[in-house]
Amino acid sequence: MIRLYKFIWWSFISLICVVPLVISGAALYLSHNLPSIESIRHIELQIPLRVYSADNKLIAEFGEMRRSPIAYKEIPPNFVNALLAAEDDNFKSHYGIDLKSLLRAILELATTGHKQSGGSTITMQVARNYFLSSEQTYIRKAREILLALKLEQELTKEEILELYLNKIFLGYRSYGIEAASQVYYGKSVKDLSLAQMATLAGLPKAPSANNPIINPKRSLERRNWILSRMYNLRMINKADYEKAKAEPETAKRHDAIPELAAPYIAEIIRSEMVEKYGDAAYTDGYQVTATISSPLQEAANQALRKGLLEYDKRHGYRGAEQPSIAIESWSNILKEQKSIGYLEPAIVTAIDEQNITVLTQQNQQEIVAWATMKWARSYLSNNSMGPLPKTPKDIVKVGDLIRVQRDQQGTLYFSQLPKAESALVSLNSQTGAVEALVGGFSFDQSNYNRVTQAKRQPGSSFKPFIYSAALDAGFTAASKINDAPIVVEDGSNKKKWKPKNDGNKFLGPISLREGLYRSRNLVTIRLLQSVGIDNTLDYIEKFGFAKESLPPSLSLALGSADVSPMQIARAWTVFASGGYKIYPYVIDEIKDRNDKVIFTATPPAIPEINQTITEVSEHKAVLMPMEKDDQPKTIPNIAESVIDKRTAYIMNSILQDVIKRGTGTRALALKRTDLAGKTGTTNDTKDAWFAGYNGDYTTVVWVGFDKPDTLGRREYGGTLALPIWIDYMQVALKDKPNKTMPKPAGIVQLKIDADTGRLASDNSQRTYTELFKKEDAIKGDDSSGLPMSSDDVAPMELF
């Protein structure tokens, strides 16, 4: 018996010693490779890429997770109390684990086989969310407990709560309470009511089941339970409790809706950021400020859409998007549609002599007046239409899916989605910053960016580069060139090319200035012949074009190169800036997640006229140039002068004449004296252009079909692209004074005989004042110092 007692005694002693040893050994084993708590202080949460306009309006957000980290000191105490009441009311007193809750959870699991109540503290959830997986194993749970204890030893309660509240998933891609507050209520957590805070505090346990939008009844029950817990725990008084409990639930989904519609800009920036930072661009919390401002971008959006819709109306109605839909399918069909470029889908439900009634996506029956439909002659081709409709029944039928446009008063107008497309880009004339950019009628309809991706023939908007080359080759604005027919023989296959002017009319000998502002094709071809194709290609390359992309033939004079609107805009800034090379860029500034500026655009500075640059250094090409075929490794800090300043000044004067008395006279409606530009129309009117500028903005507009096709008779750059340009520039230049190009040294003015192109004499009948480079003004074929004509420079063989 004594021996038995001894055995029991020593067994008890051994058990007492072994159990702690086993527990210690297990703890030592499980704690092996536990992460350093110090690392959690420096952990970086995934934050999406956000793009803002220059005036701080949200343009876009990219990334799978919506998160807006918030510091603990900014979190309202009532929210902290609501969370603790819901999740862990002993948080402030325990050391990482709540033994009572943990034992209760273990007992429930052992007796029922199911986990019924949570045993995890907030600290344990932080350990799991940041460092461990969510797998349901005993080993993982044990490691979670050990790590929670470690967290409590090395972090303050406030630090633990801040980590938790910025990490938890709360539904609809929102991670953290600030993002969730924006998603459910459209405002910061700091601005929520007590009831709204309680609703959010009820989400961590079951973001889907307790979602106030998906399951409002259950969410309300949990909210009120949390409020009662707060009251019972003396976190709030009875008056606050009763008021919050009586408050109706107002949660609704607030997605990150852009404050400014600039999707083509957003996509350019997204692409640039991924190229620069890789996939981290989507998760590291970068904040990008674009160069565009909301007033100019909105003006560009509206001008382009207005221009396309007006063109579309001029060519007739192509019919319903879906005709004669059965009544039982109306609601479902409308749900599948989306608004495109301000045009809403609607289904015709009734027709009378004066109006049609339509069902909108808001499930409302609304009236579309006959007066807004009278334009809708049936489309036959881009050059012909059917007869004028007499009643709405001539245009639509009940069940037709159509498009309507809504004005600011809510009135509906009959419309249709245009098939023609357009692009508009506006650059700062002095820096190259993109001030506005629209790559098409609607990004939702097509994300193809026609500003940067479309390569089209620029037509006559390319001619100024030929004329500039001629001026730098010794021609003057007064030089006489023969506007007469020529025949060019192709040496390879003996085919003959007979270029024509618009209207097939010829003016005979005219000045270089008149040849450009009247856009005479034959004059441009003769200039190119005289300067030489190779010399001209070398010259035009200075404007930023890739020489190999330009056709080495006389067709270059008519704008036969394939170029993008961005390339044309960039090249035109050489004229607008007084002869300097400009690099377009769209990113002005980048900040990291801590609001530290890590990038600022530094465009080359344009020196003042006659300023002597004593030091020119180079810096890294941090402008993110958008034309990849001309992306230098370094960019000078002082802009490079690529054409003679005097040539730029004379070209500016001639291009101003395009607006004063040439093909761009519609722009006189802006009532400004500092505008210069050029229309462009290609063969069969497949492309319509207008490129124009003043000292502030260089803006290019293109209109055409993605699959090249004629835009129709009587459609030109001046009727299609120019009105869009005018509507945009009217807003862009509002309240801005005229910005006249300063005259460089070495420019003289002389009175010229309009008939001879030489210095006017007392017998001259028709005279005008012309600009010359000083050295050209003293040249001549005798000692008289008369300005020379084109024949004096390089006599041309006239075919």
C-alpha positions in Angstrom: 0.0 0.0 0.0 2.8 2.4 0.9 4.4 1.5 -2.4 1.1 2.4 -4.2 1.0 5.8 -2.4 4.5 6.5 -3.4 3.7 5.7 -7.0 0.7 8.0 -7.0 2.7 10.7 -5.3 5.6 10.6 -7.7 3.2 10.4 -10.6 1.4 13.5 -9.4 4.8 15.3 -9.0 5.9 14.2 -12.5 2.6 15.3 -14.0 3.0 18.7 -12.4 6.5 19.0 -13.8 5.8 17.4 -17.2 2.7 19.5 -18.1 4.5 22.8 -17.9 7.4 21.3 -19.7 5.1 20.1 -22.5 3.3 23.4 -22.6 6.6 25.3 -22.7 8.0 23.0 -25.3 4.9 23.4 -27.5 5.0 27.1 -27.0 8.7 27.2 -27.9 8.0 25.0 -31.0 4.9 27.1 -32.1 6.6 30.4 -31.5 9.5 29.4 -33.8 9.5 31.6 -36.9 6.7 33.9 -35.5 7.1 37.3 -37.2 8.8 40.2 -35.5 6.3 42.6 -34.0 8.5 45.4 -35.1 7.8 44.5 -38.7 4.1 45.2 -38.1 4.9 48.9 -37.4 6.3 49.2 -40.9 3.8 47.0 -42.8 2.2 48.7 -45.8 -1.5 48.1 -46.4 -2.7 47.8 -50.0 -4.1 51.2 -51.1 -5.4 51.8 -54.6 -3.9 54.1 -57.2 -5.9 57.4 -57.3 -5.8 59.9 -60.1 -6.8 63.6 -59.5 -7.1 66.6 -61.7 -5.1 69.7 -61.2 -8.0 71.2 -59.2 -8.1 68.0 -57.0 -11.1 66.3 -58.5 -11.1 62.5 -58.5 -10.7 61.2 -62.1 -10.2 57.4 -61.4 -9.3 54.8 -58.9 -7.4 51.6 -59.8 -7.0 48.6 -57.6 -8.9 45.6 -56.2 -9.1 47.0 -52.6 -10.7 50.3 -51.6 -8.8 51.5 -48.6 -8.2 54.9 -46.9 -6.0 54.4 -43.8 -6.9 56.6 -40.9 -4.9 57.4 -37.7 -6.3 56.3 -34.3 -6.5 59.9 -33.1 -8.9 60.7 -36.0 -11.3 57.9 -35.2 -14.4 59.1 -33.2 -14.5 57.6 -29.7 -18.1 56.5 -30.3 -17.0 54.3 -33.1 -14.3 52.7 -31.0 -16.9 52.1 -28.3 -19.4 50.6 -30.8 -16.7 48.3 -32.1 -15.6 47.1 -28.6 -19.3 46.6 -27.6 -19.8 44.4 -30.6 -16.5 42.5 -30.8 -14.4 42.7 -27.6 -15.8 44.6 -24.6 -12.8 43.4 -22.4 -10.3 44.7 -24.9 -8.9 47.4 -22.7 -8.3 45.0 -19.8 -7.1 41.7 -21.3 -3.6 40.8 -22.3 -4.4 39.6 -25.8 -6.7 36.7 -25.0 -10.0 36.6 -23.2 -9.8 33.3 -21.2 -13.5 33.3 -20.4 -14.6 33.7 -24.0 -11.9 31.3 -25.2 -13.0 28.6 -22.8 -16.6 29.1 -23.7 -15.8 28.7 -27.4 -13.8 25.5 -26.7 -16.6 24.0 -24.6 -19.2 24.8 -27.3 -16.9 23.2 -29.9 -16.4 20.1 -27.8 -20.0 19.6 -26.9 -21.7 20.4 -30.2 -19.0 19.9 -32.8 -19.6 23.4 -34.1 -18.2 26.8 -33.3 -21.1 28.9 -32.0 -19.5 32.0 -30.4 -16.3 33.7 -31.1 -13.4 33.3 -28.8 -11.0 35.6 -30.7 -10.2 39.0 -29.2 -9.4 42.0 -31.5 -5.7 41.4 -30.8 -6.0 37.8 -32.0 -7.8 39.0 -35.1 -4.9 41.4 -35.8 -2.5 38.6 -35.4 -4.5 36.5 -37.9 -5.2 39.2 -40.4 -1.7 40.5 -40.6 0.5 37.4 -40.1 -1.4 34.1 -40.3 -3.8 32.3 -42.7 -7.5 31.8 -42.0 -7.2 28.0 -42.0 -9.2 26.3 -39.2 -6.5 24.3 -37.4 -5.6 24.0 -33.8 -1.9 24.7 -34.5 -2.9 27.9 -36.3 -5.1 28.9 -33.4 -2.3 28.3 -30.9 0.1 30.4 -32.9 -2.6 33.1 -33.1 -2.8 33.1 -29.3 1.0 33.3 -28.9 1.3 36.1 -31.4 -1.6 38.0 -29.7 0.3 37.8 -26.4 3.4 39.1 -28.1 1.5 41.9 -29.7 0.1 43.1 -26.4 3.6 43.2 -24.9 5.1 45.3 -27.6 2.2 47.5 -28.9 -0.2 49.9 -27.2 -3.9 49.2 -27.3 -4.3 52.2 -29.6 -1.8 50.9 -32.1 -3.5 47.5 -32.1 -6.9 49.1 -32.7 -5.5 51.3 -35.5 -4.1 48.2 -37.2 -7.4 46.4 -36.9 -9.6 49.2 -38.1 -7.5 49.8 -41.2 -7.3 46.1 -42.2 -10.7 44.5 -41.7 -12.9 43.7 -44.7 -16.3 45.3 -44.6 -17.9 44.5 -47.9 -18.0 46.0 -51.4 -14.2 45.9 -51.8 -13.8 48.2 -48.8 -11.0 47.5 -46.3 -10.9 49.5 -43.2 -13.5 51.7 -41.6 -12.8 54.9 -43.5 -13.2 53.2 -46.9 -16.4 51.5 -45.6 -17.8 54.8 -44.4 -17.3 56.2 -47.9 -18.9 53.2 -49.5 -22.0 52.9 -47.3 -22.6 56.6 -46.5 -20.5 58.7 -48.9 -18.7 60.5 -46.1 -15.8 60.2 -43.6 -16.2 58.1 -40.5 -15.6 61.3 -38.6 -18.9 62.7 -39.9 -21.1 59.6 -39.2 -24.0 59.6 -36.7 -23.9 57.3 -33.7 -26.4 55.0 -35.4 -24.3 54.8 -38.6 -21.2 54.0 -36.5 -23.1 51.2 -34.9 -24.1 49.8 -38.3 -20.5 49.7 -39.5 -19.3 48.2 -36.2 -21.7 45.3 -36.9 -20.0 44.4 -40.2 -16.7 42.8 -39.2 -18.4 39.6 -37.8 -20.3 39.0 -41.1 -19.8 41.6 -43.8 -22.4 40.0 -46.1 -25.0 38.8 -43.6 -25.0 42.1 -41.7 -24.8 44.3 -44.8 -27.3 47.2 -44.5 -27.8 47.2 -48.3 -28.1 43.5 -49.0 -29.8 42.6 -45.7 -31.2 45.7 -44.1 -33.5 43.9 -41.6 -30.7 41.9 -40.1 -28.3 44.8 -40.2 -30.9 46.9 -38.3 -31.3 44.3 -35.6 -27.5 44.0 -35.1 -27.1 47.8 -35.1 -29.8 48.1 -32.3 -28.2 45.3 -30.4 -24.8 47.1 -30.5 -26.5 50.3 -29.3 -28.1 48.5 -26.4 -24.7 47.0 -25.5 -23.2 50.5 -25.6 -25.9 51.7 -23.3 -25.6 48.8 -20.9 -21.8 49.2 -20.8 -22.4 52.9 -20.0 -20.7 54.1 -23.2 -23.6 56.3 -24.1 -26.5 57.8 -22.2 -30.2 56.9 -22.5 -31.1 60.0 -24.6 -28.3 59.2 -27.2 -29.4 55.5 -27.2 -33.0 56.3 -27.9 -32.2 58.8 -30.6 -29.8 56.5 -32.4 -32.2 53.6 -32.1 -35.0 55.6 -33.7 -32.8 56.8 -36.6 -33.8 55.2 -40.0 -31.1 53.3 -41.8 -29.8 55.4 -44.8 -27.0 53.2 -46.1 -26.6 53.0 -49.9 -23.8 52.1 -52.1 -21.4 55.0 -52.9 -18.8 53.7 -55.4 -15.7 55.7 -56.2 -17.6 57.8 -58.8 -15.2 60.1 -60.7 -15.8 63.7 -60.0 -14.4 64.5 -63.5 -15.0 62.5 -66.6 -11.5 62.0 -68.1 -11.2 58.3 -68.7 -8.8 58.5 -71.5 -6.5 60.6 -69.4 -6.9 58.1 -66.5 -5.9 55.2 -68.8 -2.8 57.0 -70.0 -1.8 57.6 -66.4 -2.6 54.1 -65.3 -0.4 52.7 -68.1 2.5 55.1 -67.3 2.3 54.2 -63.6 2.4 50.5 -64.3 5.3 51.0 -66.7 7.2 52.9 -64.0 6.2 51.0 -60.8 4.9 47.6 -62.0 2.0 46.0 -60.2 2.9 48.0 -57.1 1.2 50.9 -58.9 -2.2 49.3 -57.9 -1.4 48.6 -54.3 1.1 51.1 -52.9 -1.2 54.1 -52.5 0.2 56.4 -55.1 -1.7 59.6 -55.7 -1.2 61.1 -59.1 -2.1 64.7 -60.0 -2.8 65.1 -63.7 -2.1 68.3 -65.7 -5.7 68.7 -66.7 -8.2 71.0 -64.9 -11.8 70.2 -64.7 -13.2 73.3 -66.5 -11.1 72.7 -69.6 -11.7 68.9 -69.6 -15.4 69.4 -69.2 -15.4 71.9 -72.0 -13.5 69.4 -74.2 -16.0 66.6 -73.4 -19.0 68.8 -74.2 -17.5 70.3 -77.4 -16.6 67.0 -78.9 -19.9 65.3 -78.2 -21.9 68.3 -79.4 -19.9 68.4 -82.6 -20.4 64.7 -83.3 -24.1 64.8 -82.5 -24.6 67.8 -84.8 -22.8 66.1 -87.6 -24.9 63.0 -87.0 -28.1 64.9 -87.3 -27.0 66.4 -90.6 -26.9 62.9 -92.1 -30.1 61.4 -90.9 -31.5 58.7 -88.5 -30.2 55.2 -88.9 -33.1 53.6 -87.0 -33.7 52.0 -83.6 -30.8 50.2 -81.8 -33.2 47.3 -81.3 -36.6 47.5 -83.0 -40.0 46.3 -81.9 -39.1 44.7 -78.5 -41.8 42.7 -76.8 -43.4 44.5 -73.9 -42.5 41.8 -71.4 -38.8 42.3 -72.2 -38.7 46.1 -71.8 -37.5 46.2 -68.2 -34.8 43.5 -68.7 -33.5 45.1 -72.0 -33.2 48.5 -70.3 -31.3 47.0 -67.4 -28.7 45.6 -69.8 -28.1 49.0 -71.4 -25.9 51.9 -70.1 -25.7 55.6 -70.9 -23.1 56.4 -73.4 -21.7 59.9 -73.7 -24.8 61.5 -72.0 -27.2 59.5 -74.2 -29.7 57.5 -72.2 -31.4 54.3 -73.4 -35.2 54.4 -73.6 -38.0 52.3 -75.1 -40.8 53.8 -77.1 -44.1 52.9 -75.3 -46.6 55.2 -77.1 -46.8 57.4 -80.2 -49.2 60.3 -81.1 -49.1 63.1 -83.6 -47.2 65.5 -81.3 -44.9 63.4 -79.1 -43.7 60.0 -78.2 -43.7 58.4 -74.7 -40.6 56.5 -73.6 -39.8 54.2 -70.7 -36.4 55.2 -69.1 -34.0 53.2 -67.0 -35.5 54.9 -63.9 -38.7 53.1 -64.8 -40.4 56.4 -65.6 -42.7 57.2 -68.5 -41.5 60.4 -70.0 -42.4 62.6 -73.1 -40.1 63.3 -76.0 -41.5 66.2 -78.1 -42.0 66.0 -81.8 -40.0 69.2 -82.2 -36.8 67.4 -81.1 -37.4 64.7 -83.8 -38.0 66.6 -86.9 -34.3 66.3 -88.0 -34.6 62.5 -88.2 -34.8 62.0 -91.9 -33.9 58.4 -92.7 -30.2 57.8 -93.4 -29.4 56.4 -96.8 -25.7 57.1 -97.0 -23.3 59.7 -95.9 -24.3 61.7 -98.9 -28.0 61.2 -99.0 -31.1 61.0 -96.8 -34.8 60.2 -97.2 -37.7 62.8 -97.1 -38.5 64.9 -94.1 -40.6 63.0 -91.6 -44.2 64.3 -91.1 -45.1 62.6 -87.8 -43.3 60.6 -85.1 -44.7 57.4 -86.7 -42.5 58.1 -89.7 -39.5 57.6 -87.4 -40.1 55.1 -84.6 -42.4 52.3 -83.6 -43.7 51.1 -80.2 -41.0 48.8 -78.6 -38.1 50.5 -80.3 -34.9 50.9 -78.2 -33.7 54.5 -78.9 -31.4 57.1 -77.3 -32.5 60.3 -75.7 -30.5 63.3 -74.4 -31.6 65.2 -71.2 -30.9 68.9 -70.7 -30.3 70.6 -67.4 -34.1 71.0 -66.9 -34.6 67.3 -67.4 -36.3 67.7 -70.8 -35.7 64.7 -73.2 -34.5 65.2 -76.8 -34.5 62.5 -79.5 -31.0 61.4 -80.4 -28.9 58.5 -81.5 -25.4 57.2 -81.0 -23.0 58.7 -83.6 -20.9 56.4 -85.7 -18.3 59.1 -86.6 -15.6 59.6 -84.0 -13.5 62.5 -82.9 -10.4 63.3 -80.8 -9.4 66.5 -79.1 -6.1 67.3 -77.4 -5.1 70.7 -75.9 -1.5 71.4 -74.8 -0.1 74.2 -72.9 1.7 76.1 -75.7 4.7 76.9 -73.5 5.2 73.7 -71.4 3.6 70.8 -73.2 1.3 70.0 -70.3 -1.9 68.3 -71.5 -4.7 70.7 -70.6 -7.6 68.5 -71.9 -7.8 65.3 -73.8 -10.8 63.3 -75.2 -10.0 60.2 -77.2 -13.5 59.5 -78.5 -17.3 60.0 -78.0 -17.4 57.6 -75.1 -14.7 55.5 -73.3 -17.5 53.1 -72.2 -18.3 52.5 -75.9 -14.6 52.2 -77.0 -11.5 52.7 -74.9 -9.5 53.2 -78.1 -7.7 56.5 -77.6 -7.8 58.3 -80.9 -5.5 61.1 -79.6 -2.5 58.9 -79.1 -3.4 55.6 -81.0 -5.1 56.6 -84.2 -2.7 57.2 -87.1 -4.6 59.2 -89.8 -3.6 61.5 -92.7 -3.6 65.1 -91.5 -4.4 66.7 -94.9 -3.7 70.4 -95.1 -3.0 70.8 -91.3 0.4 69.3 -92.3 1.1 72.1 -94.8 2.6 74.6 -92.4 5.6 72.4 -91.9 6.3 72.5 -95.6 5.9 76.3 -95.7 8.2 76.6 -92.6 10.9 74.6 -94.4 10.6 76.9 -97.4 11.0 80.0 -95.3 14.1 78.6 -93.7 15.4 77.6 -97.2 15.3 81.2 -98.4 11.7 81.8 -99.5 9.8 84.7 -98.1 6.2 85.2 -97.3 6.0 87.5 -100.4 7.6 84.9 -102.8 5.5 84.2 -105.9 4.6 80.6 -106.6 2.5 79.5 -109.5 -0.8 78.0 -108.5 -1.3 76.1 -111.8 -1.8 72.4 -112.8 1.2 70.0 -112.8 1.6 66.4 -113.8 4.1 64.3 -111.9 5.4 61.1 -113.5 6.1 58.2 -111.2 9.5 56.8 -112.3 8.8 53.3 -111.2 5.6 52.5 -113.1 5.3 55.5 -115.4 1.9 56.4 -113.8 1.0 60.1 -113.9 -0.2 62.0 -110.8 -2.3 65.1 -111.5 -2.9 66.8 -108.1 -5.8 69.3 -107.8 -6.9 72.1 -105.7 -10.2 72.0 -103.9 -12.9 72.9 -106.5 -10.3 72.3 -109.2 -9.6 76.0 -109.5 -6.2 77.7 -110.0 -5.2 81.2 -109.1 -1.9 81.5 -111.1 1.1 83.2 -109.4 0.3 84.0 -105.8 2.4 84.8 -102.7 3.6 82.1 -100.4 1.4 83.7 -97.7 -1.7 83.4 -99.8 -0.9 79.9 -100.8 -1.0 78.8 -97.2 -4.0 80.7 -95.9 -6.0 79.7 -99.0 -4.6 76.1 -98.7 -3.5 75.8 -102.3 -2.3 72.3 -103.0 -0.3 73.1 -106.1 1.6 75.9 -104.3 2.6 73.5 -101.5 3.7 70.8 -104.0 5.9 73.3 -105.9 7.5 74.5 -102.6 8.3 70.9 -101.6 9.8 70.3 -105.1 12.0 73.4 -104.8 13.2 72.7 -101.2 13.7 69.1 -102.0 12.0 66.0 -100.4 15.1 64.9 -98.4 15.8 68.4 -97.1 12.2 68.8 -96.1 12.1 65.5 -94.3 15.2 66.4 -92.4 13.6 69.7 -91.5 10.2 68.3 -90.5 11.9 65.7 -88.2 12.7 68.7 -85.9 9.0 69.0 -85.1 9.0 65.6 -83.4 8.0 63.3 -86.3 9.9 60.1 -87.0 11.5 60.7 -90.4 11.0 57.0 -91.4 7.2 57.4 -90.8 6.9 60.2 -93.4 6.3 59.4 -97.1 9.4 60.4 -99.2 7.3 61.7 -102.0 5.5 64.8 -103.2 2.3 63.5 -101.6 3.8 64.7 -98.3 2.8 68.2 -99.3 -0.9 67.2 -99.1 -0.6 65.6 -95.7 -0.4 61.9 -96.7 1.7 60.9 -93.7 0.0 58.7 -91.0 0.2 60.6 -87.7 -1.7 60.9 -84.5 -3.5 64.0 -83.2 -1.0 64.1 -80.4 1.9 64.2 -82.9 0.2 67.1 -84.8 -0.5 69.0 -81.6 3.1 68.6 -80.4 4.5 69.7 -83.7 2.2 72.8 -83.8 3.5 73.9 -80.4 6.8 74.7 -82.2 5.0 77.5 -83.9 3.0 78.5 -80.8 6.1 78.6 -78.6 8.2 80.7 -81.0 10.3 77.8 -82.4 11.0 75.6 -79.4 10.7 71.8 -79.0 8.0 70.8 -76.6 7.4 67.4 -74.8 3.8 66.6 -74.0 3.2 65.2 -70.6 0.1 64.4 -68.5 1.5 63.7 -65.0 2.2 66.8 -63.0 2.9 65.2 -59.6 3.1 61.9 -57.8 2.7 61.4 -54.0 3.3 58.2 -52.0 0.9 56.8 -49.4 2.3 59.2 -46.9 1.5 62.3 -49.0 5.2 62.8 -49.7 5.9 64.2 -53.2 8.1 61.7 -55.0 7.8 63.1 -58.6 7.3 66.6 -60.0 7.2 67.3 -63.8 10.0 69.6 -64.9 9.4 70.7 -68.5 12.2 72.4 -70.3 12.0 76.2 -69.8 11.4 78.4 -72.8 13.8 81.4 -72.6 12.5 84.8 -73.4 13.2 86.1 -76.9 16.8 87.4 -77.2 17.7 86.0 -73.8 21.2 84.6 -73.8 21.4 81.1 -72.2 24.8 80.8 -70.6 24.4 77.3 -69.1 22.4 74.4 -70.5 22.4 71.2 -68.5 20.4 68.0 -68.9 18.2 66.1 -66.5 16.5 62.7 -66.6 13.5 62.5 -68.8 10.9 62.5 -66.0 8.2 64.1 -68.1 6.8 60.7 -69.2 6.6 61.7 -72.8 3.5 60.2 -74.4 5.0 59.7 -77.9 7.3 56.7 -77.4 8.9 57.0 -80.8 10.6 60.2 -79.6 11.5 59.5 -75.9 15.0 60.8 -75.2 17.0 59.5 -72.3 17.7 63.1 -71.2 15.8 66.3 -71.7 17.6 69.7 -71.6 16.4 72.0 -68.8 16.3 74.8 -71.4 14.0 74.1 -74.3 15.7 73.5 -77.6 15.1 76.0 -80.4 14.4 73.9 -83.5 13.5 76.5 -86.1 14.5 80.1 -86.5 12.5 82.3 -84.1 11.8 84.7 -87.0 10.5 81.8 -89.1 8.1 80.9 -86.3 7.0 84.6 -86.1 6.3 84.8 -89.8 4.5 81.5 -89.8 2.4 82.7 -86.9 1.4 85.8 -88.9 0.4 83.7 -91.9 -1.5 81.2 -89.8 -3.4 84.1 -88.2 -4.4 85.0 -91.8 -6.0 81.5 -92.1 -8.5 82.7 -89.5 -8.8 86.3 -90.6 -9.4 85.6 -94.3 -8.8 81.9 -95.1 -10.4 78.6 -94.4 -10.7 79.2 -90.7 -12.8 82.4 -90.6 -15.4 80.7 -88.4 -13.0 81.2 -85.5 -13.5 85.0 -85.8 -16.6 84.3 -83.7 -14.2 84.2 -80.7 -13.4 87.9 -81.3 -9.7 87.5 -80.6 -6.7 88.8 -82.4 -4.2 86.2 -81.2 -5.5 83.0 -82.8 -3.7 81.1 -85.5 -4.6 77.8 -87.1 -5.2 75.6 -90.2 -7.9 73.4 -91.4 -7.2 69.9 -92.9 -9.4 67.7 -95.1 -8.2 64.6 -96.8 -9.3 62.9 -100.1 -13.0 62.0 -100.1 -13.3 63.8 -96.8 -12.2 60.7 -94.8 -10.5 62.9 -92.2 -11.3 66.4 -91.0 -8.9 68.4 -88.9 -8.4 71.8 -87.3 -5.1 72.6 -85.6 -4.9 76.0 -83.9 -3.3 77.9 -81.0 -2.6 81.1 -79.2 0.2 81.7 -76.6 -1.7 79.8 -74.0 -3.1 76.7 -75.7 -2.4 74.6 -78.7 -5.5 72.5 -79.6 -6.0 69.9 -82.3 -9.3 68.3 -83.3 -9.8 65.4 -85.6 -13.1 63.9 -86.9 -13.6 60.7 -89.0 -14.7 57.1 -88.9 -12.5 54.5 -87.2 -12.8 52.5 -90.4 -12.0 55.3 -92.9 -15.0 56.3 -95.0 -16.2 59.5 -96.5 -17.8 61.9 -94.0 -20.0 63.2 -96.8 -20.2 66.1 -99.3 -19.9 69.6 -97.9 -18.1 68.3 -94.8 -14.6 69.8 -94.3 -12.2 70.5 -91.5 -13.8 74.0 -91.3 -17.3 72.6 -90.9 -16.6 69.6 -88.7 -13.4 70.0 -86.6 -13.3 73.8 -86.4 -16.7 74.2 -84.6 -15.5 71.7 -81.9 -12.3 73.7 -81.6 -14.2 76.9 -81.3 -16.6 75.6 -78.6 -13.6 74.3 -76.5 -11.4 77.4 -77.0 -14.3 79.7 -76.1 -14.2 78.2 -72.6 -10.5 77.8 -72.4 -9.7 81.4 -73.3 -12.6 83.0 -71.4 -11.4 86.0 -69.4 -7.8 85.5 -70.8 -6.2 88.5 -72.5 -4.8 88.3 -76.0 -1.4 86.7 -75.9 0.5 88.0 -78.9 3.8 86.5 -79.9 6.7 88.9 -79.2 8.5 90.0 -82.3 12.1 88.7 -82.3 15.1 90.7 -83.4 15.9 90.6 -87.1 12.3 91.1 -88.5 11.5 94.0 -90.8 8.3 95.1 -92.5 8.2 96.3 -96.1 5.5 97.5 -98.4 5.1 95.1 -101.3 3.6 95.3 -104.7 0.9 92.6 -104.7 1.2 92.0 -108.5 5.0 91.5 -108.6 5.9 90.4 -105.1 8.6 93.1 -105.0 9.1 96.3 -103.1 6.3 98.7 -103.9 7.1 101.7 -106.0 5.2 105.0 -106.5 3.4 103.3 -109.5 2.2 100.2 -107.6 -1.5 99.9 -107.8 -2.0 97.2 -105.1 0.2 97.1 -102.1 0.4 95.4 -98.7 2.8 95.2 -95.8 4.8 92.0 -95.4 7.2 90.5 -92.9 10.8 89.6 -93.8 13.9 88.3 -92.1 16.4 91.1 -92.2 18.8 89.3 -94.5 16.1 88.4 -96.9 14.9 91.9 -97.2 18.2 93.1 -98.6 18.6 90.4 -101.2 17.7 90.8 -104.8 18.8 90.3 -108.4 20.3 93.8 -108.6 21.5 96.4 -106.2 18.1 97.8 -105.4 17.7 95.6 -102.3 14.3 94.4 -103.5 12.8 91.3 -101.8 13.3 88.3 -104.0 10.6 86.2 -105.6 10.6 82.4 -105.6 12.0 82.4 -109.1 15.1 84.3 -107.8 15.6 81.7 -105.1 15.3 78.5 -107.0 13.6 78.5 -110.5 11.2 75.6 -110.6 10.4 73.4 -113.5 6.6 73.7 -114.0 5.0 70.5 -115.3 
